[in-house]
Structure formats: C-alpha cells, structure tokens
C-alpha cells in the first residue's frame, strides 16, 4: 500500500501488510457503525419532532441501539490502539544499526 499513512511509522519502520489490512478492516467497521449512527440520530430527531406517542416510544429502543453502537466504536478504537502499539513495538525491536548492533529501545515516561 504505497503512500498509505501507516507505511512509514516509527521513524521509517514499515508496518507489515497483515497489520495494515487489520487496520483497514477495523476502520471500515467503525465507519459503517458511524454511518448507521447518523441514520439512527436522524430517525430519533424526526420521531422527537413529530411528538407522536408511538414514535417517541420507539426512540427508547433507537437510543439504546445508538448507545450500543457507540460502545462498539470505543471498543474497536481501543483494539486498534493496542494493535498499533504492539505493531510499532514489534517493528522497533527488529531495528538494528548498520554495524549489526541493536538499537537501544527508547523508554517513554509517563
């Protein structure tokens, strides 16, 4: 995936294709859920504006669905963050200098 935003992460260390595919799949899942949320919010707003009791009652279920979708997005982003961190750590462990000696691992504070 030449030109991909993940191709030069961690001081020029390339992230492997399997990791990139996983990121792409996760981002597509997130986008699908966000698109669904947009539709849910539109329907909730229309139901609210209508002030029809059945529509207002329906909003309870729609809001629950919206909340569940938000939880799913948070979980997907948490998984992405963990996977990204592992990927960068794994690629930085594989780095070595041209003289064959290992590059010392940087320790982050905080």
PyMOL commands that set and color helices and strands:
alter all, ss='L'
color gray80, all
select helices_A, chain A and resi 9-12+17-50+53-93
alter helices_A, ss='H'
color red, helices_A
deselect
rebuild
show_as cartoon
